[in-house]
Amino acid sequence: MALAQCYRPEPLIEAFLDDLWSVKGLSDNTLSAYRSDLQHFDQYLQLRQLSLPYVGREAIQDYLGLRFDQGVASTSSARLLSSLRRFYGFLLTRQLISEDPLALIASPKLPRKLPDTLSEADVDALLAEPDAADTVEGRDKAMLELLYATGLRVSELVGLTLEQVSLRQGLVRITGKGGKERLVPMGELAITEVERYLRENRPALLEYGQSDVVFPSSRGRMMTRQTFWYRIKLYAQRAGISKALSPHTLRHAFATHLLNHGADLRVVQLLLGHSSLSTTQIYTHVANARLQALHAAHHPRG
């Protein structure tokens, strides 16, 4: 739903977003989502001659009810409530309001969605697909190997610079969400593939421009996440993988396969850069589901 041209945003929204950016270091995409949620609610209130900073619980419940009648997904409403909770928490901290209008409003219960992942055989097929002798496919092969070996986010991979990679130590240094830094081991296969790529493919990619990113585009610039996502889908199609994929499919596979082979959950949390262990725990459900499927398929009384 688009905002009306006559709508004038509440100035406290931008003050709140500035605070989030400076204190939490949230990404532009996350800040944009907060802005959208708050401005649409603010517009709804202004049409009813109500003020965003001083709204009561009833107005919030009425807005949630309207969204439900319009068929808005529960996940979207849960995100809206998260945005509102942070916004009114900000106002309380600044003593701009005396009580939280969301104190007695519960968030909708969401079904636990297991992340999309690939079997180890699927990953092997995907990683074997790019032709290392081709300049662009050789780059992609190194990217896929590194992505699966480290569990990086796609945004972290495409933005990776040369100074963040130590082939001698076999580590990549990542600054993730909230500005938190972590060191992630690369593994021997990824080290070998990245070394080959740097020697054989990367110089040709930089023929039309210089860049300090490890994996530049064919024009010598930083690749976009969308471009790399397109490349993943291309190789999956060539490998005959019909499963639904997402930009984080190899990240999910990295975590799930580690747990399947006995890795400690807290180690996986550190490698993924999750601030909370509960975020990582969803992968135990994926691993358990895999074990149950194996049991059902191979146990004589499964």
C-alpha positions as a LaTeX table, in Angstrom:
\begin{tabular}{lrrr}
\hline
Residue & $x$ (\AA) & $y$ (\AA) & $z$ (\AA) \\
\hline
Met1 & 0.00 & 0.00 & 0.00 \\
Ala2 & 1.50 & 3.32 & $-1.11$ \\
Leu3 & 1.66 & 6.37 & 1.12 \\
Ala4 & $-0.62$ & 9.26 & 0.16 \\
Gln5 & 1.06 & 12.29 & $-1.45$ \\
Cys6 & $-0.39$ & 14.60 & 1.19 \\
Tyr7 & 1.02 & 12.52 & 4.05 \\
Arg8 & 3.58 & 14.30 & 6.27 \\
Pro9 & 5.68 & 11.84 & 8.32 \\
Glu10 & 6.02 & 12.26 & 12.07 \\
Pro11 & 9.57 & 13.71 & 12.64 \\
Leu12 & 10.18 & 11.33 & 15.56 \\
Ile13 & 10.30 & 8.42 & 13.10 \\
Glu14 & 13.54 & 9.69 & 11.57 \\
Ala15 & 14.95 & 10.49 & 15.03 \\
Phe16 & 14.23 & 6.88 & 16.03 \\
Leu17 & 15.83 & 5.50 & 12.85 \\
Asp18 & 18.92 & 7.68 & 13.34 \\
Asp19 & 19.24 & 6.28 & 16.86 \\
Leu20 & 18.94 & 2.70 & 15.56 \\
Trp21 & 21.61 & 3.34 & 12.95 \\
Ser22 & 24.08 & 4.91 & 15.36 \\
Val23 & 23.55 & 2.55 & 18.32 \\
Lys24 & 22.63 & $-0.78$ & 16.72 \\
Gly25 & 24.36 & $-0.43$ & 13.36 \\
Leu26 & 21.40 & $-1.92$ & 11.51 \\
Ser27 & 21.49 & $-2.37$ & 7.74 \\
Asp28 & 19.77 & $-0.01$ & 5.29 \\
Asn29 & 17.26 & $-2.75$ & 4.41 \\
Thr30 & 16.26 & $-3.20$ & 8.06 \\
Leu31 & 15.94 & 0.54 & 8.62 \\
Ser32 & 13.83 & 0.82 & 5.46 \\
Ala33 & 11.48 & $-1.88$ & 6.80 \\
Tyr34 & 11.08 & $-0.02$ & 10.10 \\
Arg35 & 10.42 & 3.24 & 8.24 \\
Ser36 & 7.75 & 1.63 & 6.05 \\
Asp37 & 5.93 & 0.03 & 9.00 \\
Leu38 & 5.92 & 3.21 & 11.07 \\
Gln39 & 4.95 & 5.55 & 8.25 \\
His40 & 2.00 & 3.41 & 7.16 \\
Phe41 & 0.73 & 3.25 & 10.74 \\
Asp42 & 1.35 & 6.99 & 11.13 \\
Gln43 & $-0.67$ & 7.70 & 7.98 \\
Tyr44 & $-3.52$ & 5.53 & 9.29 \\
Leu45 & $-3.53$ & 7.55 & 12.53 \\
Gln46 & $-3.38$ & 10.94 & 10.82 \\
Leu47 & $-6.47$ & 10.10 & 8.76 \\
Arg48 & $-8.23$ & 9.57 & 12.10 \\
Gln49 & $-6.73$ & 12.73 & 13.60 \\
Leu50 & $-4.57$ & 10.75 & 16.01 \\
Ser51 & $-0.88$ & 11.27 & 16.86 \\
Leu52 & 1.74 & 8.51 & 16.54 \\
Pro53 & 3.68 & 9.42 & 19.72 \\
Tyr54 & 0.59 & 9.55 & 21.93 \\
Val55 & $-1.59$ & 6.80 & 20.50 \\
Gly56 & $-3.43$ & 4.37 & 22.80 \\
Arg57 & $-3.71$ & 0.59 & 22.78 \\
Glu58 & $-7.15$ & 0.62 & 21.16 \\
Ala59 & $-5.93$ & 2.40 & 18.01 \\
Ile60 & $-3.12$ & $-0.16$ & 17.60 \\
Gln61 & $-5.59$ & $-3.03$ & 18.01 \\
Asp62 & $-7.96$ & $-1.43$ & 15.49 \\
Tyr63 & $-5.10$ & $-1.14$ & 12.98 \\
Leu64 & $-4.10$ & $-4.77$ & 13.51 \\
Gly65 & $-7.74$ & $-5.79$ & 13.04 \\
Leu66 & $-7.92$ & $-3.83$ & 9.78 \\
Arg67 & $-4.79$ & $-5.57$ & 8.51 \\
Phe68 & $-6.28$ & $-8.95$ & 9.45 \\
Asp69 & $-9.48$ & $-8.13$ & 7.52 \\
Gln70 & $-7.34$ & $-7.17$ & 4.52 \\
Gly71 & $-5.63$ & $-10.56$ & 4.61 \\
Val72 & $-2.19$ & $-9.28$ & 5.65 \\
Ala73 & 0.09 & $-12.19$ & 6.61 \\
Ser74 & 0.74 & $-12.81$ & 10.31 \\
Thr75 & 4.47 & $-12.57$ & 9.65 \\
Ser76 & 3.99 & $-9.01$ & 8.36 \\
Ser77 & 1.93 & $-8.05$ & 11.42 \\
Ala78 & 4.56 & $-9.59$ & 13.71 \\
Arg79 & 7.21 & $-7.43$ & 12.03 \\
Leu80 & 4.98 & $-4.36$ & 12.43 \\
Leu81 & 4.60 & $-5.04$ & 16.16 \\
Ser82 & 8.36 & $-5.44$ & 16.47 \\
Ser83 & 8.80 & $-2.04$ & 14.78 \\
Leu84 & 6.24 & $-0.42$ & 17.08 \\
Arg85 & 7.74 & $-1.97$ & 20.22 \\
Arg86 & 11.17 & $-0.56$ & 19.39 \\
Phe87 & 9.73 & 2.83 & 18.47 \\
Tyr88 & 7.70 & 3.23 & 21.67 \\
Gly89 & 10.62 & 1.82 & 23.69 \\
Phe90 & 12.72 & 4.63 & 22.19 \\
Leu91 & 10.09 & 7.20 & 23.23 \\
Leu92 & 9.97 & 5.78 & 26.77 \\
Thr93 & 13.75 & 5.92 & 27.08 \\
Arg94 & 13.68 & 9.58 & 25.99 \\
Gln95 & 10.80 & 10.21 & 28.44 \\
Leu96 & 8.61 & 11.46 & 25.62 \\
Ile97 & 5.77 & 9.17 & 26.73 \\
Ser98 & 4.88 & 7.87 & 30.19 \\
Glu99 & 3.61 & 4.36 & 29.32 \\
Asp100 & 3.98 & 1.80 & 26.56 \\
Pro101 & 0.77 & 1.40 & 24.49 \\
Leu102 & 1.90 & $-2.10$ & 23.44 \\
Ala103 & 2.44 & $-3.41$ & 26.98 \\
Leu104 & $-0.66$ & $-5.63$ & 26.88 \\
Ile105 & $-0.62$ & $-6.50$ & 23.16 \\
Ala106 & 0.70 & $-9.97$ & 22.35 \\
Ser107 & 2.53 & $-10.74$ & 19.13 \\
Pro108 & 0.84 & $-13.29$ & 16.83 \\
Lys109 & 2.21 & $-16.82$ & 17.11 \\
Leu110 & 4.05 & $-17.75$ & 13.96 \\
Pro111 & 4.62 & $-21.24$ & 12.59 \\
Arg112 & 8.29 & $-22.23$ & 12.83 \\
Lys113 & 9.59 & $-22.15$ & 9.27 \\
Leu114 & 12.53 & $-24.42$ & 8.61 \\
Pro115 & 15.13 & $-22.91$ & 6.30 \\
Asp116 & 15.55 & $-24.27$ & 2.80 \\
Thr117 & 18.61 & $-26.45$ & 2.53 \\
Leu118 & 20.33 & $-28.96$ & 0.26 \\
Ser119 & 21.58 & $-32.48$ & 0.81 \\
Glu120 & 25.33 & $-33.07$ & 0.76 \\
Ala121 & 24.94 & $-34.75$ & $-2.64$ \\
Asp122 & 23.09 & $-31.68$ & $-3.96$ \\
Val123 & 25.87 & $-29.41$ & $-2.72$ \\
Asp124 & 28.52 & $-31.60$ & $-4.35$ \\
Ala125 & 26.62 & $-31.42$ & $-7.67$ \\
Leu126 & 26.19 & $-27.66$ & $-7.41$ \\
Leu127 & 29.85 & $-26.98$ & $-6.58$ \\
Ala128 & 31.04 & $-29.23$ & $-9.41$ \\
Glu129 & 29.02 & $-27.40$ & $-12.06$ \\
Pro130 & 31.07 & $-24.20$ & $-12.76$ \\
Asp131 & 33.99 & $-24.60$ & $-15.18$ \\
Ala132 & 37.17 & $-23.42$ & $-13.42$ \\
Ala133 & 38.86 & $-22.76$ & $-16.79$ \\
Asp134 & 36.30 & $-20.08$ & $-17.68$ \\
Thr135 & 37.03 & $-16.63$ & $-16.21$ \\
Val136 & 33.55 & $-15.92$ & $-14.82$ \\
Glu137 & 32.67 & $-19.50$ & $-13.92$ \\
Gly138 & 36.05 & $-19.91$ & $-12.25$ \\
Arg139 & 35.21 & $-16.96$ & $-10.04$ \\
Asp140 & 31.78 & $-18.44$ & $-9.30$ \\
Lys141 & 33.30 & $-21.80$ & $-8.40$ \\
Ala142 & 35.57 & $-20.16$ & $-5.83$ \\
Met143 & 32.63 & $-18.16$ & $-4.45$ \\
Leu144 & 30.44 & $-21.25$ & $-4.06$ \\
Glu145 & 33.23 & $-23.21$ & $-2.40$ \\
Leu146 & 33.93 & $-20.36$ & 0.02 \\
Leu147 & 30.25 & $-19.79$ & 0.74 \\
Tyr148 & 29.64 & $-23.44$ & 1.64 \\
Ala149 & 32.90 & $-23.69$ & 3.61 \\
Thr150 & 32.24 & $-20.61$ & 5.76 \\
Gly151 & 28.46 & $-20.07$ & 5.93 \\
Leu152 & 28.84 & $-16.39$ & 5.04 \\
Arg153 & 25.83 & $-14.28$ & 4.19 \\
Val154 & 25.70 & $-13.48$ & 0.46 \\
Ser155 & 26.12 & $-9.77$ & 1.26 \\
Glu156 & 29.27 & $-10.61$ & 3.24 \\
Leu157 & 30.64 & $-12.71$ & 0.38 \\
Val158 & 30.16 & $-10.18$ & $-2.42$ \\
Gly159 & 31.59 & $-7.39$ & $-0.24$ \\
Leu160 & 34.62 & $-9.40$ & 0.87 \\
Thr161 & 37.90 & $-7.50$ & 0.37 \\
Leu162 & 41.42 & $-8.83$ & $-0.06$ \\
Glu163 & 42.53 & $-7.60$ & 3.37 \\
Gln164 & 39.78 & $-9.68$ & 5.00 \\
Val165 & 41.20 & $-12.94$ & 3.61 \\
Ser166 & 44.30 & $-14.70$ & 4.95 \\
Leu167 & 45.09 & $-17.75$ & 2.82 \\
Arg168 & 48.16 & $-18.47$ & 4.93 \\
Gln169 & 46.08 & $-18.70$ & 8.11 \\
Gly170 & 43.06 & $-20.07$ & 6.28 \\
Leu171 & 40.71 & $-17.45$ & 7.76 \\
Val172 & 38.28 & $-14.77$ & 6.65 \\
Arg173 & 37.56 & $-11.80$ & 8.91 \\
Ile174 & 33.93 & $-10.70$ & 8.71 \\
Thr175 & 32.17 & $-7.65$ & 10.09 \\
Gly176 & 28.56 & $-8.76$ & 10.31 \\
Lys177 & 25.30 & $-7.33$ & 11.58 \\
Gly178 & 25.64 & $-4.75$ & 14.32 \\
Gly179 & 29.31 & $-4.24$ & 13.45 \\
Lys180 & 30.32 & $-7.48$ & 15.17 \\
Glu181 & 33.55 & $-9.04$ & 13.90 \\
Arg182 & 34.17 & $-12.77$ & 13.61 \\
Leu183 & 36.91 & $-15.02$ & 12.24 \\
Val184 & 35.77 & $-17.98$ & 10.14 \\
Pro185 & 38.01 & $-20.86$ & 8.97 \\
Met186 & 37.96 & $-21.52$ & 5.23 \\
Gly187 & 38.84 & $-25.20$ & 5.00 \\
Glu188 & 41.40 & $-26.78$ & 2.66 \\
Leu189 & 39.18 & $-27.17$ & $-0.42$ \\
Ala190 & 38.04 & $-23.54$ & $-0.28$ \\
Ile191 & 41.61 & $-22.31$ & 0.26 \\
Thr192 & 42.80 & $-24.27$ & $-2.78$ \\
Glu193 & 39.96 & $-22.99$ & $-4.94$ \\
Val194 & 40.36 & $-19.34$ & $-3.89$ \\
Glu195 & 44.14 & $-19.54$ & $-4.48$ \\
Arg196 & 43.53 & $-20.90$ & $-7.97$ \\
Tyr197 & 40.95 & $-18.22$ & $-8.70$ \\
Leu198 & 43.21 & $-15.38$ & $-7.52$ \\
Arg199 & 46.00 & $-16.68$ & $-9.72$ \\
Glu200 & 44.06 & $-17.62$ & $-12.86$ \\
Asn201 & 40.72 & $-15.75$ & $-13.03$ \\
Arg202 & 40.75 & $-12.55$ & $-11.01$ \\
Pro203 & 43.38 & $-10.68$ & $-13.12$ \\
Ala204 & 41.18 & $-11.08$ & $-16.21$ \\
Leu205 & 38.14 & $-9.70$ & $-14.36$ \\
Leu206 & 40.11 & $-6.56$ & $-13.45$ \\
Glu207 & 41.06 & $-5.80$ & $-17.06$ \\
Tyr208 & 38.54 & $-2.92$ & $-17.18$ \\
Gly209 & 38.95 & $-1.56$ & $-13.66$ \\
Gln210 & 40.65 & $-2.03$ & $-10.31$ \\
Ser211 & 38.89 & $-3.13$ & $-7.13$ \\
Asp212 & 39.86 & $-4.42$ & $-3.70$ \\
Val213 & 36.90 & $-6.83$ & $-3.55$ \\
Val214 & 37.92 & $-10.47$ & $-3.81$ \\
Phe215 & 35.20 & $-11.39$ & $-6.29$ \\
Pro216 & 34.59 & $-8.48$ & $-8.71$ \\
Ser217 & 32.03 & $-8.53$ & $-11.51$ \\
Ser218 & 33.06 & $-8.92$ & $-15.14$ \\
Arg219 & 33.34 & $-5.09$ & $-15.20$ \\
Gly220 & 35.78 & $-5.03$ & $-12.30$ \\
Arg221 & 33.24 & $-3.73$ & $-9.77$ \\
Met222 & 31.65 & $-5.18$ & $-6.67$ \\
Met223 & 29.03 & $-7.73$ & $-7.64$ \\
Thr224 & 25.45 & $-7.26$ & $-6.44$ \\
Arg225 & 23.71 & $-9.88$ & $-4.32$ \\
Gln226 & 21.09 & $-10.23$ & $-7.04$ \\
Thr227 & 23.73 & $-11.06$ & $-9.66$ \\
Phe228 & 25.27 & $-13.78$ & $-7.52$ \\
Trp229 & 21.81 & $-15.16$ & $-6.69$ \\
Tyr230 & 21.15 & $-15.41$ & $-10.44$ \\
Arg231 & 24.44 & $-17.31$ & $-10.85$ \\
Ile232 & 23.49 & $-19.80$ & $-8.10$ \\
Lys233 & 20.15 & $-20.51$ & $-9.76$ \\
Leu234 & 21.89 & $-21.00$ & $-13.11$ \\
Tyr235 & 24.25 & $-23.67$ & $-11.71$ \\
Ala236 & 21.45 & $-25.35$ & $-9.75$ \\
Gln237 & 19.43 & $-25.64$ & $-12.95$ \\
Arg238 & 22.41 & $-27.08$ & $-14.82$ \\
Ala239 & 23.04 & $-29.55$ & $-11.97$ \\
Gly240 & 19.42 & $-30.73$ & $-12.14$ \\
Ile241 & 18.55 & $-29.45$ & $-8.65$ \\
Ser242 & 14.80 & $-28.83$ & $-8.56$ \\
Lys243 & 14.48 & $-27.82$ & $-4.90$ \\
Ala244 & 13.40 & $-24.29$ & $-4.07$ \\
Leu245 & 16.49 & $-22.19$ & $-3.37$ \\
Ser246 & 17.07 & $-18.92$ & $-1.56$ \\
Pro247 & 20.10 & $-16.60$ & $-1.45$ \\
His248 & 21.03 & $-18.22$ & 1.89 \\
Thr249 & 20.60 & $-21.85$ & 0.80 \\
Leu250 & 24.32 & $-22.65$ & 1.07 \\
Arg251 & 24.52 & $-20.85$ & 4.43 \\
His252 & 21.69 & $-23.07$ & 5.67 \\
Ala253 & 23.39 & $-26.15$ & 4.23 \\
Phe254 & 26.65 & $-25.18$ & 5.96 \\
Ala255 & 24.95 & $-25.03$ & 9.37 \\
Thr256 & 22.77 & $-28.11$ & 8.90 \\
His257 & 25.58 & $-30.32$ & 7.63 \\
Leu258 & 27.87 & $-29.25$ & 10.49 \\
Leu259 & 25.22 & $-30.25$ & 13.02 \\
Asn260 & 24.53 & $-33.51$ & 11.17 \\
His261 & 28.21 & $-34.36$ & 11.62 \\
Gly262 & 28.20 & $-33.59$ & 15.34 \\
Ala263 & 29.30 & $-29.94$ & 15.57 \\
Asp264 & 28.47 & $-28.08$ & 18.78 \\
Leu265 & 25.55 & $-25.68$ & 18.45 \\
Arg266 & 27.47 & $-22.79$ & 20.04 \\
Val267 & 30.34 & $-23.25$ & 17.60 \\
Val268 & 27.88 & $-23.02$ & 14.70 \\
Gln269 & 26.40 & $-19.89$ & 16.32 \\
Leu270 & 29.83 & $-18.24$ & 16.37 \\
Leu271 & 30.60 & $-19.22$ & 12.79 \\
Leu272 & 27.28 & $-17.86$ & 11.52 \\
Gly273 & 27.60 & $-14.65$ & 13.54 \\
His274 & 24.25 & $-15.06$ & 15.32 \\
Ser275 & 23.90 & $-12.85$ & 18.40 \\
Ser276 & 21.41 & $-15.25$ & 19.98 \\
Leu277 & 21.66 & $-19.03$ & 20.29 \\
Ser278 & 17.90 & $-19.29$ & 19.70 \\
Thr279 & 18.43 & $-18.09$ & 16.12 \\
Thr280 & 20.86 & $-20.95$ & 15.52 \\
Gln281 & 18.64 & $-23.55$ & 17.20 \\
Ile282 & 16.31 & $-23.72$ & 14.22 \\
Tyr283 & 19.02 & $-25.72$ & 12.45 \\
Thr284 & 18.72 & $-28.47$ & 15.05 \\
His285 & 15.16 & $-28.97$ & 13.82 \\
Val286 & 16.44 & $-29.31$ & 10.26 \\
Ala287 & 19.07 & $-31.82$ & 11.40 \\
Asn288 & 16.51 & $-33.76$ & 13.44 \\
Ala289 & 14.11 & $-33.84$ & 10.49 \\
Arg290 & 16.91 & $-35.24$ & 8.33 \\
Leu291 & 17.69 & $-37.96$ & 10.90 \\
Gln292 & 14.01 & $-38.90$ & 11.14 \\
Ala293 & 13.77 & $-39.17$ & 7.35 \\
Leu294 & 16.85 & $-41.42$ & 7.25 \\
His295 & 15.40 & $-43.58$ & 10.02 \\
Ala296 & 12.07 & $-43.92$ & 8.23 \\
Ala297 & 13.76 & $-44.78$ & 4.93 \\
His298 & 16.32 & $-47.30$ & 6.18 \\
His299 & 15.18 & $-48.80$ & 9.50 \\
Pro300 & 13.33 & $-52.12$ & 9.05 \\
Arg301 & 10.54 & $-50.85$ & 11.30 \\
Gly302 & 10.75 & $-47.21$ & 10.24 \\
\hline
\end{tabular}
